[in-house]
Amino acid sequence: MSRLKKLGASAALVGVIALTAGCGSSSGGDTGGSASADSGDKPLIGFSLRFIAGNPWLATLARDAKTAGARAGYTVDTVDARGDAVAQIEQMQSYINRGAKAIIIEPVSDQAVASGIAAANAAGVPVVVVNDRVSDELAKTVACNIHDDAIRTAELIGAHTAEIADRKLPRGAPIKLYVQAIFPQELVTQTREDGFMKGWNDYFEAHPGRRITKLPNIYGRAQPDATLRAMRATLAANPDVNVIYNQSDIVWGAIEQSLKESGLMSEDGRTDVIAASFDGDMDLITRMANDPNFPVVAEALGEPRTQANYAIEEAVAAIRGERSGNCEGDPPTINLPPTAVTTETAREYVDDSSPYAYSKQR
């Protein structure tokens, strides 16, 4: 795994999300309160996210965008679409009506928000897409698309997970792989799976001789309760599962609970199951570094602060009618460098001041 990049220590996250009511928002989001274009203070950048409440990764993305926006001289107003594409479109229209200079979206789906993007374009308000993806057709109509390089990053952890499984599991035993997927028929899920399976399959093509079964996906929608139900159903039907690829760190607790309930993990965390996960949660990486029994052997980084910084940078450039030089191609895109953490390298990434690990400073 010499291709894996070494991480520098990350800076402490600062700023908080104001909790105010607004169009389509929940108790986890805000509409900017008094510091908005409505009150004549700093110019407004609107930011609608698929989820804020109950999703610490996206809450971090929102918080860091507010901080980066303040540094750039803007008020960043965040709202929670609560997984509802109609609500997200309404939030985008509300930002247009309020005079937002740009709109950032963490899209609810890859196509359902098309009318919101079209409305912003018609009003001359640039749109930046961050983290989750929109379809290629829509991606060409926005100022920039910012996301991790999910295919390449997942490929790294797929190859490493395959190597560890091949080394640790008994030679005569079959390997039974379960992918705990996020959302059905969405690009973020598909890219994370395609990359992992490429790394996994490439390894076993080069090291044949194993009997491997990949179980059907059950989608947990990045929600612990739904993931727990999916895991219980999978383990009840397949008590010999020995490899799990979890597409979102947010639900790792539900996976551990299901493994303990099924008897595949002891109460003190001992298990023969091998796992990989995605997002770069610092708690998981710290456990990888310190607990030799921890089942996660490979962790992909999603870098919410880096994505937030890029989103603000691109929004400000678009407001000024400029190009930053970082967002290139057709559709215009910033792919974060593919970065993964393994058990062997985890200690290099541990940073008690940050909830997530980062591959570079921004």
C-alpha positions as CSV (number, residue, x, y, z in Angstrom):
1,M,0.0,0.0,0.0
2,S,2.9,2.3,-0.8
3,R,0.4,4.5,-2.8
4,L,-1.4,5.6,0.3
5,K,-0.6,9.2,1.2
6,K,0.6,10.4,4.5
7,L,-1.5,13.0,6.3
8,G,-0.4,16.1,8.1
9,A,-2.1,17.1,11.3
10,S,-5.4,19.0,10.8
11,A,-6.3,22.3,12.3
12,A,-9.1,22.6,14.9
13,L,-12.5,23.1,13.6
14,V,-14.2,26.4,14.6
15,G,-17.5,28.0,14.3
16,V,-21.0,26.8,15.1
17,I,-24.2,26.4,13.2
18,A,-26.9,28.8,14.3
19,L,-30.2,27.0,15.0
20,T,-33.0,29.0,13.5
21,A,-36.2,28.1,11.7
22,G,-36.6,28.6,8.0
23,C,-37.9,27.2,4.7
24,G,-37.5,23.4,4.8
25,S,-35.1,23.6,7.7
26,S,-35.1,21.4,10.8
27,S,-33.6,21.8,14.3
28,G,-30.3,20.8,12.9
29,G,-30.0,23.6,10.3
30,D,-30.4,27.4,10.1
31,T,-31.5,30.2,7.7
32,G,-28.8,32.7,8.8
33,G,-30.8,34.6,11.3
34,S,-29.9,38.3,11.5
35,A,-26.6,38.0,9.6
36,S,-28.0,37.7,6.1
37,A,-28.6,39.7,2.9
38,D,-32.1,40.5,4.4
39,S,-30.6,42.6,7.2
40,G,-28.0,44.4,5.0
41,D,-25.0,42.8,6.6
42,K,-22.4,40.7,4.7
43,P,-23.5,39.4,1.3
44,L,-25.2,36.1,1.5
45,I,-24.2,32.6,0.2
46,G,-26.9,30.0,0.7
47,F,-26.1,26.4,1.5
48,S,-28.7,23.7,1.4
49,L,-27.6,20.2,2.6
50,R,-29.3,16.9,2.2
51,F,-29.1,16.4,6.0
52,I,-27.7,18.3,8.9
53,A,-29.6,17.0,11.9
54,G,-28.3,13.5,12.8
55,N,-25.4,13.6,10.4
56,P,-22.2,14.7,12.0
57,W,-20.2,14.6,8.7
58,L,-22.6,17.0,7.0
59,A,-22.9,19.1,10.1
60,T,-19.1,19.5,10.0
61,L,-19.3,20.4,6.3
62,A,-21.9,23.1,7.1
63,R,-20.0,24.5,10.1
64,D,-16.7,24.7,8.2
65,A,-18.4,26.4,5.2
66,K,-19.8,29.1,7.6
67,T,-16.3,29.6,9.0
68,A,-14.6,29.8,5.5
69,G,-17.4,32.1,4.3
70,A,-16.8,34.5,7.2
71,R,-13.1,34.7,6.4
72,A,-14.0,35.6,2.8
73,G,-16.4,38.3,3.9
74,Y,-19.7,36.5,3.4
75,T,-22.5,35.2,5.5
76,V,-23.1,31.5,4.8
77,D,-26.6,30.5,5.7
78,T,-27.2,26.7,6.1
79,V,-30.5,24.9,5.9
80,D,-31.4,21.2,6.2
81,A,-33.4,19.7,3.4
82,R,-34.1,16.6,5.5
83,G,-33.6,14.3,2.6
84,D,-36.4,16.0,0.6
85,A,-35.6,17.1,-2.9
86,V,-38.7,19.3,-3.1
87,A,-37.7,21.1,0.1
88,Q,-34.2,21.6,-1.3
89,I,-35.6,23.2,-4.4
90,E,-37.8,25.5,-2.3
91,Q,-34.7,26.4,-0.2
92,M,-32.8,27.3,-3.4
93,Q,-35.7,29.5,-4.6
94,S,-35.8,31.2,-1.2
95,Y,-32.1,32.0,-1.4
96,I,-32.7,33.5,-4.9
97,N,-35.6,35.6,-3.5
98,R,-33.4,36.8,-0.6
99,G,-30.6,38.0,-2.9
100,A,-28.0,35.4,-2.3
101,K,-24.9,35.9,-4.4
102,A,-24.3,32.2,-4.8
103,I,-25.9,28.9,-3.7
104,I,-24.1,25.8,-2.6
105,I,-25.9,22.5,-2.5
106,E,-25.1,19.1,-1.0
107,P,-27.7,17.5,-3.3
108,V,-30.6,15.3,-2.1
109,S,-30.3,13.3,-5.4
110,D,-28.4,13.4,-8.6
111,Q,-31.3,14.6,-10.8
112,A,-34.3,15.6,-8.7
113,V,-32.9,19.1,-7.9
114,A,-32.7,20.0,-11.6
115,S,-35.4,22.7,-11.4
116,G,-33.6,24.4,-8.5
117,I,-30.4,24.6,-10.4
118,A,-32.3,25.9,-13.5
119,A,-34.0,28.6,-11.4
120,A,-30.7,29.8,-10.0
121,N,-29.1,29.9,-13.4
122,A,-32.0,31.9,-14.8
123,A,-31.6,34.4,-11.9
124,G,-27.8,34.7,-12.5
125,V,-27.0,33.0,-9.2
126,P,-24.0,30.6,-9.5
127,V,-24.4,27.1,-8.0
128,V,-21.7,25.0,-6.5
129,V,-22.3,21.3,-5.8
130,V,-20.4,19.7,-3.0
131,N,-19.8,16.1,-1.7
132,D,-22.7,14.2,-3.3
133,R,-23.1,14.4,-7.0
134,V,-25.6,15.5,-9.6
135,S,-25.9,13.9,-13.0
136,D,-23.2,14.7,-15.6
137,E,-25.8,16.7,-17.6
138,L,-26.6,18.9,-14.5
139,A,-23.0,19.0,-13.5
140,K,-22.1,20.9,-16.7
141,T,-24.6,23.7,-15.7
142,V,-23.0,24.6,-12.3
143,A,-20.0,26.6,-11.4
144,C,-18.1,23.7,-9.8
145,N,-18.6,20.1,-8.6
146,I,-16.5,19.3,-5.5
147,H,-16.2,15.8,-4.1
148,D,-13.8,13.1,-3.0
149,D,-12.4,10.9,-5.7
150,A,-14.7,8.1,-4.4
151,I,-13.8,5.5,-7.1
152,R,-10.0,5.8,-6.6
153,T,-10.2,6.2,-2.9
154,A,-12.5,3.2,-2.5
155,E,-10.3,1.2,-4.9
156,L,-7.4,1.7,-2.4
157,I,-9.4,0.4,0.5
158,G,-10.9,-2.4,-1.5
159,A,-7.4,-3.7,-2.5
160,H,-6.1,-3.5,1.0
161,T,-9.2,-5.1,2.5
162,A,-8.9,-8.0,0.1
163,E,-5.2,-8.4,1.0
164,I,-5.9,-8.6,4.7
165,A,-8.9,-11.0,4.2
166,D,-6.7,-13.3,2.0
167,R,-4.0,-13.2,4.7
168,K,-6.1,-13.6,7.8
169,L,-9.0,-15.8,6.9
170,P,-8.5,-19.6,6.8
171,R,-7.4,-20.8,3.3
172,G,-10.2,-23.4,3.1
173,A,-12.9,-21.0,4.2
174,P,-15.1,-19.1,1.7
175,I,-15.0,-15.3,1.8
176,K,-18.5,-13.8,2.1
177,L,-18.6,-10.0,1.5
178,Y,-21.4,-7.7,2.4
179,V,-21.5,-4.1,1.3
180,Q,-23.5,-1.9,3.7
181,A,-24.6,0.6,1.1
182,I,-26.1,4.1,1.5
183,F,-28.8,5.1,-1.0
184,P,-30.3,3.1,-3.9
185,Q,-29.6,4.3,-7.4
186,E,-27.5,7.3,-6.4
187,L,-24.0,8.2,-7.7
188,V,-22.4,8.5,-4.3
189,T,-23.3,4.9,-3.5
190,Q,-22.4,3.6,-6.9
191,T,-19.0,5.2,-7.1
192,R,-18.0,4.1,-3.6
193,E,-19.1,0.5,-4.5
194,D,-17.5,0.5,-8.0
195,G,-14.2,1.7,-6.6
196,F,-14.1,-0.8,-3.8
197,M,-15.1,-3.7,-6.0
198,K,-12.4,-2.8,-8.5
199,G,-9.7,-2.9,-5.9
200,W,-11.1,-6.1,-4.4
201,N,-11.5,-7.9,-7.7
202,D,-8.1,-6.8,-9.0
203,Y,-6.4,-8.2,-5.9
204,F,-8.1,-11.6,-6.2
205,E,-7.5,-11.8,-9.9
206,A,-3.9,-11.5,-9.1
207,H,-4.2,-13.9,-6.2
208,P,-6.7,-16.6,-7.3
209,G,-7.9,-19.7,-5.4
210,R,-10.5,-18.2,-3.0
211,R,-14.2,-19.0,-3.0
212,I,-15.9,-15.5,-2.8
213,T,-19.5,-14.6,-2.5
214,K,-20.8,-11.0,-2.6
215,L,-24.2,-10.7,-0.9
216,P,-26.9,-8.4,-2.2
217,N,-26.9,-4.8,-0.9
218,I,-29.4,-3.6,1.6
219,Y,-29.5,0.2,1.8
220,G,-29.1,1.9,5.2
221,R,-29.5,5.5,3.9
222,A,-26.7,6.6,6.2
223,Q,-29.1,6.2,9.1
224,P,-28.3,4.0,12.2
225,D,-31.8,2.6,12.6
226,A,-32.1,1.6,8.9
227,T,-28.6,0.2,8.9
228,L,-29.3,-1.8,12.0
229,R,-32.3,-3.4,10.4
230,A,-30.3,-4.1,7.2
231,M,-27.4,-5.7,9.2
232,R,-29.8,-7.8,11.3
233,A,-31.5,-9.2,8.2
234,T,-28.2,-9.8,6.4
235,L,-26.6,-11.6,9.4
236,A,-29.7,-13.6,10.2
237,A,-29.6,-15.1,6.7
238,N,-25.8,-15.2,6.4
239,P,-24.2,-15.9,9.8
240,D,-20.9,-16.7,8.1
241,V,-20.3,-13.1,6.8
242,N,-16.6,-12.4,7.3
243,V,-16.0,-9.2,5.4
244,I,-18.0,-5.9,5.6
245,Y,-17.6,-2.8,3.5
246,N,-19.4,0.1,5.2
247,Q,-20.0,3.1,3.0
248,S,-20.5,5.6,5.8
249,D,-18.8,5.9,9.2
250,I,-22.0,7.5,10.6
251,V,-23.5,4.0,11.0
252,W,-20.5,2.1,12.3
253,G,-22.1,1.9,15.8
254,A,-25.1,0.1,14.3
255,I,-22.8,-2.4,12.5
256,E,-21.0,-3.2,15.7
257,Q,-24.3,-3.6,17.6
258,S,-25.6,-6.1,15.0
259,L,-22.3,-8.1,15.0
260,K,-22.5,-8.4,18.8
261,E,-26.2,-9.4,18.7
262,S,-25.4,-12.1,16.1
263,G,-22.5,-13.5,18.1
264,L,-19.9,-12.5,15.5
265,M,-18.3,-10.0,17.9
266,S,-17.7,-10.3,21.6
267,E,-18.8,-7.6,24.0
268,D,-15.2,-6.4,24.3
269,G,-15.0,-6.1,20.5
270,R,-13.1,-9.2,19.5
271,T,-14.2,-10.6,16.1
272,D,-12.9,-12.5,13.1
273,V,-14.9,-10.2,10.8
274,I,-12.7,-7.9,8.6
275,A,-14.1,-4.5,7.7
276,A,-13.5,-1.3,5.7
277,S,-15.3,2.0,6.1
278,F,-15.6,5.4,4.4
279,D,-15.5,9.0,5.7
280,G,-12.4,9.4,7.9
281,D,-14.1,9.6,11.3
282,M,-11.4,10.3,13.9
283,D,-12.9,7.9,16.5
284,L,-12.6,5.0,14.1
285,I,-9.1,6.0,13.0
286,T,-8.0,6.3,16.6
287,R,-9.4,2.8,17.3
288,M,-7.5,1.5,14.3
289,A,-4.3,3.0,15.7
290,N,-4.8,1.8,19.3
291,D,-7.0,-1.4,19.3
292,P,-5.4,-4.5,17.7
293,N,-8.8,-6.2,17.8
294,F,-10.6,-3.4,15.9
295,P,-12.1,-5.0,12.7
296,V,-11.7,-1.9,10.4
297,V,-8.5,-2.4,8.5
298,A,-8.9,0.4,5.9
299,E,-10.6,3.8,6.1
300,A,-11.3,6.2,3.2
301,L,-11.1,9.9,3.8
302,G,-14.0,12.2,2.9
303,E,-12.5,15.5,4.3
304,P,-15.5,17.8,5.1
305,R,-13.3,20.8,5.9
306,T,-11.4,20.5,2.7
307,Q,-14.6,20.3,0.7
308,A,-16.1,23.2,2.6
309,N,-13.1,25.4,1.9
310,Y,-13.2,24.6,-1.8
311,A,-16.9,25.2,-2.0
312,I,-16.6,28.7,-0.6
313,E,-13.5,29.5,-2.7
314,E,-15.4,28.4,-5.9
315,A,-18.6,30.3,-4.9
316,V,-16.7,33.5,-4.3
317,A,-14.8,33.1,-7.6
318,A,-18.1,32.5,-9.4
319,I,-19.7,35.6,-7.8
320,R,-16.8,37.7,-9.1
321,G,-17.1,36.1,-12.6
322,E,-13.7,34.5,-12.2
323,R,-12.3,31.0,-12.3
324,S,-10.2,29.9,-9.3
325,G,-7.9,27.6,-11.4
326,N,-8.7,24.6,-9.2
327,C,-12.0,23.7,-10.8
328,E,-11.3,22.3,-14.3
329,G,-12.8,20.1,-17.0
330,D,-16.2,19.5,-18.4
331,P,-18.1,19.3,-16.2
332,P,-16.0,21.6,-14.0
333,T,-14.8,19.5,-11.1
334,I,-12.5,19.4,-8.1
335,N,-11.6,15.8,-7.1
336,L,-9.9,15.5,-3.7
337,P,-6.7,13.4,-3.9
338,P,-7.5,9.8,-3.2
339,T,-6.4,9.1,0.4
340,A,-6.9,6.0,2.5
341,V,-5.8,5.0,6.0
342,T,-4.8,1.5,7.0
343,T,-4.1,-0.1,10.4
344,E,-0.4,0.3,9.8
345,T,-0.7,4.1,9.0
346,A,-3.6,5.1,11.3
347,R,-1.4,6.6,14.0
348,E,0.0,9.1,11.6
349,Y,-3.6,10.5,11.1
350,V,-4.7,10.7,14.7
351,D,-5.5,14.3,15.7
352,D,-7.5,14.9,18.9
353,S,-8.5,18.4,17.8
354,S,-10.4,17.2,14.8
355,P,-13.5,15.0,14.3
356,Y,-12.2,13.9,10.9
357,A,-8.9,13.0,9.3
358,Y,-7.4,15.0,6.4
359,S,-4.9,14.3,3.7
360,K,-3.6,17.9,3.4
361,Q,-4.0,21.3,5.0
362,R,-6.4,23.8,3.5
